[in-house]
């Protein structure tokens, strides 16, 4: 599953996935999808990759504002839309996720950051604020926000960008189960069916997919209903 800390559709998709499938993180590989900064983009391009995401139009952005509020209300999620200025450093929170995973606290980190961004409307791309969010969640904020300065964490980020490129992921949420691909929040049910597990009981797997499917996957895409970058 390719996920993003930036996208409201990713936030809702991951939340609904884990509500339906509490052991999702044991079955599915989570891969961060984020717009690379200059350093990460240079490394990506040096390896022959590129970033597929294209910024959305103002009209689409305004539609998404309305659509996400409608969906959040439908699912019963409290939501406060954050005001992004357009120059956010998205590598910071996503590279910090890799560091959190290394420390074994990625679940707590993800929960804290998503609550800050989508429930309180906070800026998670500003280093001091992200550190405070982590500290208040009982995490080592100083270590997590220093992730972009660690070469091996940067390398993990570039590897994720190459997988995004090679899997033709253009936005989020985007899921993969074997050869099957699903883009958008409204494709979650199809992904769960293909995965062969709807939360504990037998499902109706897509033909050709063994049950249980242990293939690791994950991604999020943009440009259809329930998906954005």
Backbone as JSON, one array per atom type, in Angstrom:
{
  "sequence": "XXXXXXXXXXXXXXXXXXXXXXXXXXXXXXXXXXXXXXXXXXXXXXXXXXXXXXXXXXXXXXXXXXXXXXXXXXXXXXXXXXXXXXXXXXXXXXXXXXXXXXXXXXXXXXXXXXXXXXXXXXXXXXXXXXXXXXXXXXXXXXXXXXXXXXXXXXXXXXXXXXXXXXXXXXXXXXXXXXXXXXXXXXXXXXXXXXXXXXXXXXXXXXXXXXXXXXXXXXXXXXXXXXXXX",
  "N": [[0.84, -1.19, 0.0], [0.73, 2.05, -1.02], [1.03, 4.96, 0.67], [0.24, 8.28, 1.88], [1.15, 11.03, 3.88], [0.19, 13.42, 3.29], [-2.19, 13.36, 1.83], [-5.75, 13.53, 2.03], [-7.43, 11.49, 1.17], [-5.78, 9.27, 1.31], [-5.37, 9.22, 4.09], [-7.99, 8.61, 5.0], [-8.37, 6.17, 3.68], [-6.38, 4.47, 4.73], [-7.2, 4.47, 7.39], [-9.76, 3.3, 7.22], [-9.06, 0.86, 6.1], [-7.54, -0.31, 8.2], [-9.48, -0.42, 10.12], [-11.16, -2.33, 9.03], [-9.39, -4.4, 8.7], [-7.61, -5.23, 11.11], [-5.07, -6.36, 11.46], [-3.59, -5.4, 9.37], [-1.04, -4.23, 9.0], [0.62, -6.36, 9.36], [0.25, -7.92, 7.19], [0.47, -6.38, 4.91], [2.65, -4.39, 2.99], [3.65, -1.2, 3.77], [4.27, 1.72, 2.0], [5.74, 4.83, 1.78], [4.52, 7.64, -0.04], [5.56, 10.5, -1.41], [6.14, 13.89, -2.42], [9.3, 14.5, -3.7], [12.11, 16.31, -2.3], [14.7, 18.58, -3.48], [17.14, 17.22, -3.14], [16.38, 14.49, -2.91], [15.04, 14.17, -5.33], [17.11, 14.54, -7.18], [18.69, 12.29, -6.64], [16.87, 10.3, -7.33], [16.49, 10.77, -10.09], [19.09, 10.33, -10.95], [19.2, 7.62, -10.89], [17.66, 6.89, -12.93], [14.95, 7.27, -12.63], [11.72, 8.92, -12.26], [9.31, 11.27, -10.96], [5.96, 10.62, -10.94], [3.71, 12.08, -10.22], [1.47, 14.77, -10.87], [0.75, 18.12, -10.28], [-2.47, 19.1, -9.12], [-5.28, 20.83, -10.62], [-6.75, 24.07, -9.79], [-9.52, 23.9, -9.8], [-9.95, 21.16, -9.41], [-8.84, 20.88, -6.91], [-10.58, 22.41, -5.34], [-12.86, 20.89, -5.61], [-12.05, 18.58, -4.28], [-11.8, 19.52, -1.68], [-14.49, 19.82, -0.95], [-15.4, 17.2, -1.4], [-13.89, 15.59, 0.38], [-14.74, 16.54, 2.86], [-17.37, 15.72, 2.79], [-17.05, 12.93, 2.66], [-15.66, 12.43, 5.06], [-17.63, 13.11, 6.91], [-19.5, 11.15, 6.28], [-18.16, 8.83, 7.09], [-17.92, 9.34, 9.72], [-15.71, 10.68, 10.77], [-13.8, 13.05, 12.53], [-12.67, 16.06, 11.18], [-10.37, 18.55, 10.24], [-9.52, 20.78, 7.91], [-6.21, 21.27, 6.84], [-4.24, 24.2, 6.17], [-2.31, 24.44, 3.53], [0.64, 25.99, 2.38], [1.99, 25.68, 0.04], [4.68, 25.37, -0.25], [5.58, 23.29, 1.24], [7.73, 21.0, 3.01], [7.7, 17.99, 2.2], [9.25, 15.71, 2.34], [10.27, 15.68, 4.91], [8.29, 14.77, 7.04], [7.76, 12.25, 5.93], [10.22, 10.92, 5.63], [10.81, 10.86, 8.31], [8.95, 8.98, 9.07], [10.13, 6.63, 8.11], [12.29, 6.53, 9.86], [10.9, 6.24, 12.25], [9.84, 3.72, 11.81], [12.18, 2.23, 11.81], [12.79, 2.48, 14.49], [10.74, 1.09, 15.55], [8.33, 2.32, 16.12], [6.45, 3.15, 14.31], [3.66, 2.97, 14.06], [2.63, 4.47, 16.21], [3.79, 6.92, 15.57], [2.64, 7.48, 13.04], [-0.08, 7.66, 13.77], [-0.02, 9.88, 15.51], [0.87, 11.96, 13.83], [-1.08, 12.0, 11.81], [-3.34, 12.63, 13.3], [-2.63, 15.19, 14.08], [-2.46, 16.55, 11.6], [-4.95, 16.04, 10.19], [-7.02, 16.11, 12.03], [-6.57, 18.29, 13.64], [-5.57, 20.21, 11.95], [-2.86, 20.95, 11.64], [0.48, 22.03, 10.68], [2.6, 19.71, 9.45], [5.01, 19.71, 8.28], [6.86, 21.46, 9.18], [9.77, 21.7, 10.99], [10.15, 22.21, 13.82], [7.53, 22.16, 14.76], [6.71, 19.57, 14.05], [8.44, 18.13, 15.64], [7.43, 18.8, 18.16], [4.88, 17.64, 18.01], [5.58, 14.94, 17.93], [6.97, 14.66, 20.37], [4.91, 15.18, 22.18], [3.43, 12.93, 21.81], [4.85, 11.09, 23.12], [7.11, 10.22, 21.83], [10.48, 10.16, 20.45], [11.14, 13.05, 19.52], [13.28, 14.7, 18.64], [15.11, 12.92, 17.47], [13.53, 11.83, 15.43], [12.85, 14.02, 13.74], [15.29, 14.58, 12.75], [15.76, 12.82, 10.79], [16.03, 13.34, 7.91], [18.7, 14.02, 7.7], [20.14, 11.73, 7.96], [22.03, 9.51, 6.15], [21.32, 6.79, 5.5], [18.6, 6.74, 5.91], [17.74, 8.59, 4.04], [18.43, 7.08, 1.82], [16.58, 4.98, 2.0], [14.29, 6.44, 1.47], [14.75, 7.21, -1.21], [14.8, 4.71, -2.41], [12.12, 4.01, -2.05], [10.94, 5.94, -3.7], [11.87, 5.04, -6.17], [10.49, 2.63, -6.36], [7.92, 3.6, -6.49], [8.09, 4.86, -8.97], [8.68, 2.63, -10.64], [6.44, 1.07, -10.27], [4.57, 2.61, -11.47], [3.05, 4.45, -10.0], [0.92, 7.08, -9.5], [-0.41, 8.67, -7.73], [-2.39, 8.85, -4.68], [-4.84, 7.13, -2.57], [-3.17, 4.06, -3.42], [-3.27, 0.73, -4.19], [-1.87, -2.6, -4.27], [-2.28, -5.99, -5.14], [-0.77, -8.77, -5.78], [-0.9, -9.11, -9.21], [-2.89, -7.32, -9.46], [-4.23, -4.03, -9.34], [-5.28, -1.15, -7.55], [-6.7, 1.98, -7.39], [-7.45, 4.67, -5.35], [-9.7, 5.67, -2.74], [-12.26, 4.6, -2.99], [-11.78, 2.14, -4.05], [-11.03, 0.39, -2.17], [-12.5, -1.82, -1.21], [-12.34, -3.61, -3.34], [-9.61, -4.14, -3.3], [-9.38, -5.43, -0.8], [-10.87, -7.7, -1.33], [-9.31, -8.88, -3.32], [-7.07, -9.34, -1.84], [-7.91, -11.38, -0.3], [-8.92, -11.4, 2.24], [-11.14, -10.11, 4.43], [-10.98, -9.04, 6.92], [-10.72, -11.07, 8.78], [-12.48, -13.18, 8.26], [-13.25, -15.59, 5.6], [-12.95, -14.4, 2.27], [-13.9, -13.41, -1.06], [-11.76, -14.15, -3.16], [-10.01, -12.59, -5.89], [-9.81, -14.21, -9.01], [-7.06, -16.33, -9.43], [-5.51, -15.29, -7.41], [-3.93, -16.5, -4.65], [-5.19, -17.67, -1.45], [-4.41, -17.29, 1.93], [-3.36, -14.16, 0.59], [-0.06, -13.28, 0.63], [1.54, -11.57, -0.58], [3.36, -8.6, -0.5], [2.37, -5.23, -0.6], [1.23, -1.98, -1.7], [-0.07, 1.15, -2.34], [-0.84, 4.46, -3.36], [-2.84, 6.46, -5.46], [-3.59, 9.23, -7.77], [-6.18, 11.16, -9.45], [-8.63, 9.9, -9.96], [-11.87, 9.02, -8.73], [-11.8, 9.48, -5.25], [-9.02, 9.59, -4.91], [-5.82, 11.14, -4.63], [-2.87, 13.25, -4.77]],
  "CA": [[0.0, 0.0, 0.0], [1.4, 3.34, -1.06], [0.25, 5.91, 1.46], [0.81, 9.62, 1.98], [0.76, 11.84, 5.03], [-0.35, 14.66, 2.72], [-3.48, 13.17, 1.16], [-6.9, 13.17, 2.86], [-7.95, 10.2, 0.73], [-4.9, 8.28, 1.91], [-5.68, 9.17, 5.52], [-9.24, 7.88, 5.2], [-8.22, 4.81, 3.18], [-5.61, 3.7, 5.72], [-8.03, 4.32, 8.58], [-10.79, 2.31, 6.94], [-8.38, -0.42, 5.92], [-7.17, -0.87, 9.48], [-10.73, -0.75, 10.81], [-11.64, -3.59, 8.46], [-8.34, -5.41, 8.77], [-6.74, -4.74, 12.19], [-3.7, -6.86, 11.31], [-3.14, -4.99, 8.03], [0.4, -3.96, 8.94], [1.32, -7.63, 9.35], [0.01, -8.54, 5.88], [0.67, -5.45, 3.8], [3.82, -3.51, 3.07], [3.31, 0.22, 3.66], [5.34, 2.45, 1.33], [5.39, 6.26, 1.72], [4.47, 8.34, -1.32], [5.63, 11.94, -1.14], [6.87, 14.68, -3.4], [10.69, 14.6, -3.24], [12.8, 17.59, -2.32], [15.73, 18.65, -4.52], [18.14, 16.16, -2.91], [15.79, 13.19, -3.24], [14.74, 14.15, -6.76], [18.37, 14.35, -7.9], [19.07, 10.89, -6.47], [15.92, 9.52, -8.11], [16.79, 10.94, -11.51], [20.39, 9.71, -11.2], [18.96, 6.18, -11.02], [16.81, 6.69, -14.1], [13.55, 7.37, -12.27], [11.08, 10.23, -12.22], [8.15, 11.3, -10.09], [4.83, 10.67, -11.86], [2.62, 12.95, -9.77], [1.32, 16.09, -11.48], [-0.08, 18.96, -9.41], [-3.85, 19.22, -9.58], [-5.78, 22.17, -10.93], [-7.51, 24.73, -8.73], [-10.88, 23.36, -9.84], [-9.95, 19.84, -8.78], [-8.55, 21.08, -5.49], [-11.81, 22.87, -4.7], [-13.76, 19.74, -5.55], [-11.55, 17.67, -3.24], [-12.17, 20.11, -0.4], [-15.88, 19.46, -0.7], [-15.56, 15.75, -1.4], [-13.33, 15.01, 1.59], [-15.62, 16.89, 3.97], [-18.54, 14.85, 2.65], [-16.65, 11.57, 3.0], [-15.35, 12.38, 6.49], [-18.92, 13.09, 7.6], [-20.1, 9.84, 6.02], [-17.47, 7.82, 7.88], [-17.94, 9.72, 11.13], [-14.38, 11.13, 11.17], [-13.59, 14.47, 12.77], [-11.66, 16.53, 10.23], [-10.12, 19.98, 10.08], [-8.64, 20.87, 6.73], [-5.03, 22.11, 7.06], [-3.98, 25.2, 5.12], [-0.95, 24.29, 2.99], [1.1, 27.21, 1.7], [2.48, 25.32, -1.28], [6.13, 25.14, -0.24], [5.83, 22.34, 2.34], [8.84, 20.06, 2.86], [7.04, 16.73, 2.45], [10.22, 14.68, 2.68], [10.52, 15.65, 6.36], [7.48, 13.81, 7.79], [7.8, 10.9, 5.36], [11.5, 10.32, 6.04], [10.68, 10.59, 9.74], [8.22, 7.71, 9.19], [11.12, 5.57, 7.98], [13.04, 6.48, 11.13], [10.0, 5.66, 13.24], [9.79, 2.28, 11.54], [13.45, 1.68, 12.29], [12.72, 2.45, 15.95], [9.61, 0.26, 15.93], [7.23, 3.15, 16.62], [5.79, 3.75, 13.15], [2.22, 3.07, 14.28], [2.4, 5.63, 17.09], [4.17, 8.12, 14.81], [1.61, 7.73, 12.03], [-1.3, 8.1, 14.45], [0.18, 11.23, 16.04], [0.99, 12.91, 12.73], [-2.37, 12.11, 11.14], [-4.24, 13.38, 14.19], [-2.22, 16.59, 14.02], [-2.77, 17.14, 10.29], [-6.32, 15.94, 9.7], [-8.0, 16.39, 13.08], [-6.29, 19.62, 14.22], [-5.18, 21.12, 10.89], [-1.51, 21.47, 11.91], [1.54, 21.9, 9.67], [3.5, 18.63, 9.86], [6.24, 19.83, 7.49], [7.75, 22.41, 9.85], [10.53, 20.82, 11.87], [9.88, 22.42, 15.25], [6.17, 21.71, 15.08], [6.68, 18.12, 13.97], [9.1, 17.61, 16.85], [6.5, 18.94, 19.28], [3.84, 16.62, 17.82], [6.17, 13.66, 18.32], [7.25, 14.68, 21.8], [3.65, 15.1, 22.91], [2.95, 11.56, 21.67], [5.76, 10.22, 23.85], [8.14, 9.74, 20.92], [11.74, 10.91, 20.47], [10.97, 14.01, 18.45], [14.57, 15.19, 18.12], [15.66, 11.9, 16.59], [12.67, 11.64, 14.27], [12.92, 15.14, 12.8], [16.65, 14.6, 12.19], [15.84, 11.73, 9.82], [16.56, 13.72, 6.59], [20.16, 14.16, 7.74], [20.75, 10.4, 8.06], [22.15, 8.98, 4.78], [20.62, 5.52, 5.25], [17.17, 7.04, 5.83], [17.58, 9.17, 2.7], [18.49, 5.98, 0.86], [15.28, 4.3, 2.04], [13.35, 7.31, 0.78], [14.99, 7.12, -2.65], [14.34, 3.39, -2.83], [10.66, 4.08, -2.14], [10.64, 6.71, -4.9], [12.1, 4.18, -7.33], [9.39, 1.68, -6.42], [6.79, 4.38, -6.98], [8.33, 5.03, -10.4], [8.62, 1.35, -11.33], [5.06, 0.59, -10.19], [3.7, 3.57, -12.16], [2.14, 5.05, -9.03], [0.8, 8.5, -9.84], [-1.13, 9.37, -6.68], [-2.78, 8.01, -3.56], [-4.27, 5.84, -2.23], [-2.94, 3.1, -4.49], [-3.02, -0.58, -3.59], [-1.53, -3.7, -5.18], [-2.37, -7.37, -4.64], [-0.28, -9.54, -6.91], [-0.92, -8.34, -10.46], [-4.05, -6.44, -9.43], [-3.96, -2.68, -8.84], [-6.48, -0.41, -7.18], [-6.39, 3.37, -7.06], [-8.51, 5.48, -4.78], [-10.43, 5.25, -1.54], [-13.43, 3.8, -3.35], [-11.33, 0.84, -4.54], [-10.55, -0.38, -1.02], [-13.19, -3.11, -1.13], [-11.75, -4.48, -4.35], [-8.3, -4.55, -2.81], [-9.57, -6.42, 0.26], [-11.31, -8.93, -1.97], [-8.14, -9.47, -3.97], [-6.15, -9.77, -0.79], [-8.4, -12.64, 0.2], [-9.17, -11.3, 3.67], [-11.93, -8.91, 4.71], [-10.92, -8.68, 8.33], [-10.72, -12.22, 9.66], [-13.21, -14.28, 7.66], [-12.94, -15.82, 4.19], [-13.51, -13.44, 1.32], [-14.06, -13.98, -2.39], [-10.55, -13.66, -3.83], [-9.96, -12.46, -7.34], [-9.26, -15.42, -9.6], [-5.61, -16.34, -9.62], [-4.83, -14.83, -6.22], [-4.07, -17.49, -3.59], [-5.72, -17.17, -0.18], [-4.3, -15.84, 1.99], [-2.31, -13.53, -0.21], [0.96, -12.7, 1.49], [2.32, -10.6, -1.35], [3.38, -7.29, 0.12], [2.05, -4.2, -1.56], [0.62, -0.78, -1.19], [0.16, 2.38, -3.01], [-1.93, 5.38, -3.47], [-2.78, 7.26, -6.68], [-4.42, 10.41, -7.96], [-6.86, 11.38, -10.72], [-9.91, 9.25, -10.12], [-12.63, 9.27, -7.51], [-11.19, 8.98, -4.03], [-7.58, 9.52, -4.96], [-5.13, 12.41, -4.89], [-1.45, 13.14, -4.5]],
  "C": [[0.87, 1.24, 0.0], [0.51, 4.35, -0.34], [0.97, 7.25, 1.5], [0.29, 10.31, 3.22], [0.11, 13.15, 4.57], [-1.81, 14.52, 2.32], [-4.61, 12.82, 2.12], [-7.49, 11.82, 2.46], [-7.09, 9.06, 1.26], [-5.21, 8.1, 3.38], [-6.94, 8.34, 5.76], [-9.12, 6.43, 4.75], [-7.47, 3.94, 4.2], [-6.46, 3.46, 6.97], [-9.11, 3.26, 8.36], [-10.2, 0.92, 6.72], [-8.1, -1.07, 7.27], [-8.38, -1.13, 10.37], [-11.27, -2.09, 10.33], [-10.68, -4.73, 8.7], [-7.33, -4.98, 9.83], [-5.29, -5.21, 12.08], [-3.11, -6.49, 9.95], [-1.62, -4.82, 7.96], [1.23, -5.24, 8.99], [1.22, -8.32, 8.0], [0.48, -7.69, 4.71], [1.91, -4.6, 4.03], [3.36, -2.08, 2.82], [4.51, 0.95, 3.06], [4.94, 3.92, 1.22], [5.48, 6.81, 0.3], [4.51, 9.83, -1.0], [6.45, 12.63, -2.21], [8.3, 14.89, -2.91], [11.22, 16.02, -3.24], [13.93, 17.52, -3.34], [16.75, 17.52, -4.38], [17.59, 14.8, -3.35], [15.5, 13.07, -4.73], [16.01, 13.91, -7.59], [18.83, 12.89, -7.82], [18.16, 9.98, -7.3], [16.27, 9.58, -9.6], [18.14, 10.32, -11.88], [20.25, 8.2, -11.41], [18.01, 5.87, -12.17], [15.33, 6.78, -13.81], [13.02, 8.79, -12.41], [9.84, 10.14, -11.34], [6.92, 11.56, -10.95], [3.77, 11.71, -11.48], [2.64, 14.31, -10.47], [0.37, 16.9, -10.6], [-1.47, 19.13, -10.0], [-4.23, 20.67, -9.85], [-6.51, 22.75, -9.73], [-8.92, 24.16, -8.65], [-10.95, 22.01, -9.14], [-9.71, 19.97, -7.29], [-9.81, 21.51, -4.74], [-12.83, 21.74, -4.6], [-13.35, 18.81, -4.41], [-11.88, 18.21, -1.85], [-13.58, 19.7, -0.01], [-16.05, 17.96, -0.54], [-15.04, 15.14, -0.1], [-14.17, 15.34, 2.82], [-16.85, 15.98, 3.97], [-18.21, 13.42, 3.09], [-16.35, 11.43, 4.49], [-16.64, 12.32, 7.31], [-19.59, 11.73, 7.45], [-19.48, 8.77, 6.91], [-17.47, 8.14, 9.38], [-16.58, 10.15, 11.65], [-14.39, 12.63, 11.42], [-12.47, 14.94, 11.87], [-11.59, 18.04, 10.24], [-9.11, 20.14, 8.97], [-7.45, 21.78, 7.02], [-4.83, 23.07, 5.9], [-2.53, 25.07, 4.68], [-0.58, 25.53, 2.18], [1.61, 26.93, 0.29], [3.97, 25.06, -1.34], [6.51, 24.15, 0.86], [6.97, 21.37, 1.99], [8.31, 18.66, 3.19], [8.0, 15.58, 2.75], [10.4, 14.57, 4.2], [9.62, 14.64, 7.09], [7.54, 12.39, 7.25], [9.12, 10.2, 5.67], [11.48, 10.01, 7.53], [9.9, 9.3, 9.97], [9.18, 6.54, 9.06], [11.93, 5.41, 9.27], [12.17, 5.86, 12.22], [9.89, 4.15, 13.04], [11.05, 1.59, 12.03], [13.43, 1.52, 13.81], [11.56, 1.61, 16.46], [8.41, 1.02, 16.45], [6.44, 3.77, 15.47], [4.29, 3.88, 13.34], [1.88, 4.3, 15.12], [2.73, 6.93, 16.36], [3.08, 8.46, 13.8], [0.34, 8.27, 12.68], [-1.18, 9.54, 14.94], [0.19, 12.27, 14.92], [-0.34, 13.09, 12.0], [-3.39, 12.84, 12.0], [-3.92, 14.87, 14.12], [-2.67, 17.23, 12.71], [-4.27, 17.16, 10.0], [-7.39, 16.18, 10.76], [-7.81, 17.77, 13.69], [-5.83, 20.63, 13.19], [-3.79, 21.7, 11.05], [-0.56, 21.22, 10.74], [2.52, 20.84, 10.16], [4.84, 18.69, 9.12], [7.22, 20.84, 8.08], [8.44, 21.66, 10.99], [10.21, 20.98, 13.35], [8.5, 21.92, 15.64], [6.06, 20.2, 15.03], [7.36, 17.5, 15.2], [8.15, 17.69, 18.05], [5.4, 17.88, 19.21], [4.35, 15.26, 18.3], [6.41, 13.6, 19.83], [5.96, 14.5, 22.61], [3.03, 13.71, 22.82], [3.84, 10.57, 22.4], [6.87, 9.63, 23.0], [9.38, 10.62, 21.02], [11.72, 11.89, 19.3], [12.27, 14.47, 17.83], [15.17, 14.2, 17.13], [14.83, 11.77, 15.31], [12.79, 12.79, 13.27], [14.32, 15.3, 12.2], [16.82, 13.55, 11.1], [16.4, 12.16, 8.46], [18.08, 13.86, 6.55], [20.87, 12.81, 7.83], [20.81, 9.77, 6.67], [21.36, 7.7, 4.54], [19.11, 5.73, 5.21], [16.86, 7.7, 4.48], [17.57, 8.08, 1.64], [17.17, 5.2, 0.84], [14.22, 5.12, 1.31], [13.5, 7.23, -0.73], [14.56, 5.76, -3.19], [12.83, 3.36, -2.98], [10.24, 4.85, -3.39], [10.85, 5.89, -6.17], [10.99, 3.14, -7.47], [8.12, 2.37, -6.92], [6.89, 4.54, -8.5], [8.11, 3.72, -11.16], [7.21, 0.77, -11.31], [4.06, 1.52, -10.86], [2.66, 4.18, -11.22], [2.1, 6.55, -9.27], [0.06, 9.3, -8.8], [-1.58, 8.39, -5.62], [-4.26, 8.2, -3.21], [-4.17, 4.89, -3.42], [-2.53, 1.78, -3.86], [-2.65, -1.6, -4.67], [-1.71, -5.02, -4.44], [-1.98, -8.25, -5.81], [-0.24, -8.67, -8.15], [-2.06, -7.33, -10.48], [-3.72, -5.12, -8.75], [-5.28, -1.96, -8.59], [-6.08, 1.0, -6.76], [-7.61, 4.06, -6.51], [-9.19, 4.83, -3.6], [-11.58, 4.32, -1.88], [-13.06, 2.45, -3.95], [-10.85, -0.06, -3.39], [-11.2, -1.76, -0.96], [-12.63, -4.1, -2.14], [-10.4, -5.0, -3.93], [-8.44, -5.63, -1.75], [-10.03, -7.76, -0.3], [-10.13, -9.64, -2.61], [-7.16, -10.0, -2.95], [-6.61, -11.08, -0.18], [-8.69, -12.62, 1.69], [-9.92, -10.01, 3.94], [-11.95, -8.56, 6.18], [-11.03, -9.86, 9.26], [-11.43, -13.42, 9.06], [-12.82, -14.47, 6.21], [-13.62, -14.81, 3.3], [-13.77, -14.16, 0.01], [-12.9, -13.48, -3.23], [-10.73, -13.53, -5.33], [-9.31, -13.7, -7.91], [-7.76, -15.3, -9.81], [-4.83, -15.85, -8.43], [-5.01, -15.87, -5.12], [-4.57, -16.86, -2.31], [-5.06, -17.94, 0.94], [-3.19, -15.32, 1.09], [-1.31, -12.89, 0.73], [1.86, -11.76, 0.73], [2.25, -9.26, -0.65], [3.11, -6.25, -0.95], [1.55, -2.96, -0.92], [0.92, 0.38, -2.05], [-1.06, 3.22, -3.11], [-1.74, 6.2, -4.76], [-3.72, 8.45, -6.7], [-5.11, 10.32, -9.3], [-8.06, 10.51, -10.98], [-10.64, 9.49, -8.82], [-11.9, 8.68, -6.31], [-9.7, 8.84, -4.07], [-6.99, 10.87, -5.21], [-3.67, 12.22, -4.55], [-1.1, 13.76, -3.19]]
}
